[in-house]
Amino acid sequence: MNNPTDFTKAFQDAFANFKFDTSSFDEAFKSSAALGQKMSKVALEAAEKSAEVSNNWTKDTLKKLGVASAAKDEPADYSKAVSDFATTSSEAAAENMAAFAEIAKKVQMETVELMMASGKEMQKEASAAVKKATDEVAKVSKKAAAK
């Protein structure tokens, strides 16, 4: 019967001799998680503000619709009520769309700020990792040259 060679010990020995620092991966994960948390906060705040604007707009529209649908004494009052409703609704639409635009603008600005800060932090971490790797390679080279 053919027994396959067990390479477990050989791999364990190889990896034990192969020094590998995982701290940079840990830091990258932590930085990524922190960025994700900050981005989620921005998105959730924007969603909350958008919901508030939408809710207020709906309440205001229903209130105005109630006034427009009330019984009138004169037939001309119905056309005036509809005209007033259309006018106030278009004004409200402009105001609420401006409010939504402000929310979007704020989200955009905060996102750009987060990405810029994240980029600077990643650049610092990458520089530190490259410097550390260079130092380690230099040490190994000196050891190898000394032998």
N, C-alpha and C positions, 0 to 999 in steps of 0.2 A: 504494500500500500504506500502511496506517495504522501508524505507529510510535508506541508508547506513550511518554509522557514519562518520563524517568528521574529519579526523585525521590531517588535515593541521596545526591547531594551536598546537597540541601536538608535531608534528615533528619540527615546528618552535621553540617551547620552548626547546625541547631536543637539537637541534643543537645550539641554542643560549647559552646553558649552557655547551656545549661541546667545549672547547677551542681547536682550531686546527690551528697551524701556517703553512701557505702555502708558506712561504718565501723559505724554502728548495726546494720545487718543482719549484718555480720561478727561483732560482739559478741553479738548475739542467737543466732546460730548456735552460737558457741562456748559460750555459757551453756546452750543447749539440749542440746548434746552432752555437756557436763559433768554436767548433771542426769540425762540418760539413762544415763551411765556409773555414777553413784552409785546410781540406782534399780536398774540391772542387778546391781550388787554386792549390794544388799540382797536381791534376789530369788534370786540364786545361793546366797548364804549360807543363806537360809531353805530352799531346796531341798536343800542339802547336809545341814543339820541334820535335816530331815524324813526324808531317806533313811537317815541314821544311826539315828534312832528306829525307823523301820520295819524296818530290817535287824536291829537288836537285838531287837525284838519278835518277829520271825519266828524268829530263832535260839532265843530263850527258849521260844517256843511249841513248836518242834520238839523241843527237849530235854525239855520236860515231857510231850510226847506220847510220846516214847520210853519214859519212865518209866511212863506209864499203860498202854502197850501191852505191857509186859514180862509174861512168863508168871508166874502167881501160884499159890501152893499151895492156897489155899482159894477157893471160889467167891465168898465175901463180899468177898474182897480186890479182886476186879474192880470191884464196885460202889463200894468205897471209893476205888480208884484213879481211877475216872471222876469221882466226886464231888470228890476233891481237885483233879483236872485242871480241872474246871469252876470251882471256887472260885479257884484260882490264876490261871486265865485271865481271869476277870472282874476280879480285882484288877489284873492286868497291863494289861487294857484301860483301866481307870480311870487308872492311872499314865501310860500312853502317850498317852491322849487329853489328859491334863493337860499332858504334854510338848508335844504338837502345839499346844495352846492357847497355851502360853508362846511358842512360835515365832511363831505368828500375831500375838500381842500385841506382840512385839518388832518384827516387820515393820511393823505398823500404826504404832507409835510412831516408828520410824525414817522411815517414809514421810511422816508428818505433819511431822516436823522438817525433812526435806528440802524439802517443799513450802512450809513457812513461810519457810525461808531463801531459797528460790528466789523467793518472792513479794516478800520484802524487797529482794532484789537487782534484780528486775525493776522494782520501784517506783523505786529509785535511778536505774537506767538510763533509765527513762521520764522522770523528772524532769530528768535531765541533758539528754536529747534535746530535751525541750520548751523548756528554758532556752536551749539552743543555737539551736534554730529561731527562738525569739522574738528572740534577739539578732541573728540573720541578717536576719530580716524587718525589724527596727528599722533596721539598717544600710541595707538596700535602700530603705526608706521615706524615710530621711534623704537618700539620694542622689537619689531621685526628687523629693523636695521642693526640693532644692537646685537642680535643673535648671530 
